[in-house]
């Protein structure tokens, strides 16, 4: 067998021993990297060929400096082994954006996918996902699947309602194919993170957008009214018309970690009111403060109040963690308000490890022998 690399790989216009590429998947300590530029992109013989991929490890020097490699990272690969399909990541280029949950670098757009029915659309859950998506600073697109399961009048009702929230949702059906062409144009030539609760059709949608991909699809549980998790890790897939999709594990309750001061800016309705002027107080939390221009008659204002309570509790929890000498810690928050309990001194009440107990017994035994 010839050790010479394939013709398409020999035409790569890169340095002799290093290549640039994009990390498509991360599993354990291995990274699937798609390399840039095969030959002449305008060539009919090579223009439609898939780009080569290498299974890479991370250089030791990157580990020593704590350089994490994420899905979506632009990287430099050294010493490619074409026969074995292996390489080593030697450098991670600066990121334009970075998400921690899910861990994705250089994304420009978040596509939230929800179902109109089966499972029924939960507006509180949708609002929570939207706030989390807005907090990333990326562009947010909303896609509502299973339009074939509701009437035209109900579809218009949802459209008007969500426009009142400040969004222009895309309605589509993976089953009938309605709305897929419009969605393809939105996703073209950018890196998009696909997110949403389980069972709404994310994997089915990606299968439609990228033929022959065949992602595993889960059914909706009739008892629980929600889907089973089918995506186990973050992975990038290339769209036929250009662009990348990051499929992420489904989750039903994204973590609310916004600060109380930032929260209002993640509601388009509140942003529109703030654009008209300022509240009387610069630190207004838009609850009961006088002359507040945000407080008012808009549908998601109660969602805002509820999320604000969670944001305040989260901030208090962080402050207590940073202050180990605090006498009380937050126990729970319910209808009766916040409840606190005494903070135990961890060293005083910590159970002695079994290994320490054995060592103490051995020392005691030796002392008795003497």
Buried (B, 14 or more C-beta within 10 A) or exposed (E): EEEEBEEBBEBBEBEEEBBBBBBBBBEEEEBBBBBBBBBEEEEEEBEEEEBBBBBBBBBEEBEEEEBEBBBBBBBBBBEBEBEEEBBBBBBBEEBEBBBEBBBBBBBBBBBBBBBBBBBEBBBEBBBBBBBBBBBBEBBBBBBBBBBBBBEEEEBEEBBEEBEEBBBEBBBBBBBEEEBBEEBBEBBEEBBBBBBBBBBBBBBBBBBBBBEEBEBEBBEBEEEEEBBEBBBEEBBBBBBEEEBBBBBBBBBBEBEBBBEBEEBBEBBBBBBEBBEEEEBEEEEBBBEEBEEBBBBEEBEBBEBBEBBBBBBBBBBBEEEBEEEEEBEEBBEEBEEEEEEBEEBEEEEEEEEEEEEEEEEEEEEEEEEEEE
